[in-house]
């Protein structure tokens, strides 16, 4: 089953650090990001306060998901 998941969502199921694009800002403080064409919900660091759709952000993998470190300048 893992092989099928890797074919459908290779970056989401095997996360690596890198960039992503914010697709939505959620009411609970998370953002939806696009990683290799897949939508993934990510937690944000407290200091990334001015979240906006279209932001190009740096993300790191944590426990099978992503944490947004902040927006690229």
Secondary structure, DSSP 8 states (H G I E B T S, - for coil): -HHHHHHHSHHHHS--SEEEEEEEE-TTS-EEEEETTEEEEEEE-TT--S--TT-EEEEEEETTEEEEEEE--
